[in-house]
Amino acid sequence: MRHWQLREPSSTAEWQQYYQLRWQILRQPWQQPLGSERDELEAEAHHLMLVNTDGDIAAVGRLHKCTNTLAQVRYMAVADAYRGKGAGRRILQGLEQQAVKWQCQCITLNARESAQDFYHKLGYQQHAVADSLYGLAHVQMRKVIILQASNEKFTAWCQQLSATWQQTIPLSEFMQLSITGFDGNTFSCQVPLAPNINLHQTMFAGSIYTLATLTGWGMVYLQLQAAGLNGDIVLAEGNIRYLSPISTKPSARCQLQHCIGDLTPLTLAKKASQVITVLVLSADKVAAEFTGRYVVLAKT
């Protein structure tokens, strides 16, 4: 959805529109009164709306902290005219980013049965049965956004990953690929431009694709380390959009909330898969977006 801005309400009129949409979508159909769309946590919560320059609000959502490590999404509502157009996804991704800023390790939410597929496609897994609301069954769903481990372990895993690349993927050494950071949520890599340059003095498209592919591969590897799992990681499918030339400081990064798929089937000696989005940057500007489906084969 273009020409839309994701932000907090900033005026009395916007706050009224924000709560009105909540009520219309989440309470009015069940004959609940105005005011029932609010609770005692409004003042301390993080609120988002998707709004255009005409003041039309497509979707809203709220995030609050349950504990220092757990945040909860509530009051997700999309206007009828904007259903199926990505509005809900943008709200949820914005709330997830806020949870990362709060250093929460996990996000929880209570989903109606009709919304479970939407959340599942964005990486949420069923956790427990939740209390019904207005006669509607709900399921508690959760998503991990920061891996639980010490910085020392993150560093050790990255060192192991770097050694694995050098030993098994010679191209990574030729490209001079290096890991620049991992904090449990964001994994980032870089390469110098010189060994990856083309005749136009910008980064070779094949090097861009390889940088993105290996960054996603590395994120799967780090998740396996954190879960104590083992398997052979292969790229099953990859798609990339080249947005602009890369002429300086090539790097790539991906975040855990953009890794969609469950790796736990490996515990049953079954293969697992995950779809990962990786951004490739020129300095700080996004120059390419890669989406890869990685399959992890259980080792026998």
Summary of the structure (lengths in Angstrom):
residues: 300
radius of gyration: 21.2
end to end distance: 45.4
largest distance: 66.4
contacts: 931
relative contact order: 0.09
helix: 35%
strand: 37%
